[in-house]
Amino acid sequence: MSAYEFDLSRYAERLEMAGVPGEQALLHAELTAETLQQLVTKDYLHSELLAQEARMDARFAAFEARMETSLAKLQADLFRWLCIAVFVQGGFILACLKLLA
């Protein structure tokens, strides 16, 4: 993840030169190295963002396809019920006209 090079011995050496005891300087250097290993770079974040965008695009495309299918089915059902209503209404009107005649 991290693209940083860290020289443990050089860092510990510089701490010792500044007056930090040797064992403490080495421990500090090791902990700093561990922390730097957990850092993320801009390139890593950018690649993760692109991957997330691709996953979201795929999910939205699948959702859109499902919605188009559902809307087409709904439109067909609505047309079928509309035709049935027109025929029933026409039959009702004809029956009323026959009764009145």
C-alpha positions, 0 to 999 in steps of 0.5 A, spaced: 500 500 500 505 504 501 510 507 496 515 510 502 522 507 503 524 507 510 531 506 512 530 503 519 537 503 521 539 510 519 533 513 522 535 510 529 542 512 528 539 519 527 535 519 533 541 516 537 545 522 535 540 527 537 541 523 544 535 518 544 538 511 548 539 506 542 534 501 544 529 507 545 531 509 538 530 502 535 523 501 538 521 508 535 524 507 528 520 500 528 514 503 530 515 509 525 516 504 520 510 500 522 506 506 521 508 508 515 506 501 512 499 503 513 499 509 510 496 509 503 498 513 497 494 518 492 495 512 487 492 507 491 486 511 493 485 513 486 485 506 484 480 504 489 475 510 487 475 507 480 474 500 482 468 503 486 465 507 481 466 501 476 462 497 481 457 502 482 456 503 475 455 495 474 449 496 480 446 502 477 446 498 470 443 492 473 438 496 476 436 500 470 435 493 466 430 491 472 426 497 472 426 497 464 423 490 465 418 492 470 416 498 467 415 494 460 411 489 464 407 494 467 405 497 461 403 491 458 398 489 464 395 496 464 394 496 456 390 489 457 386 491 463 384 498 459 382 493 453 378 489 458 375 495 461 373 498 454 370 491 452 366 490 459 363 498 458 361 497 451 358 490 453 354 494 458 352 500 454 349 495 449 346 491 454 343 498 457 340 500 450 337 493 448 333 494 455 331 501 453 329 499 446 
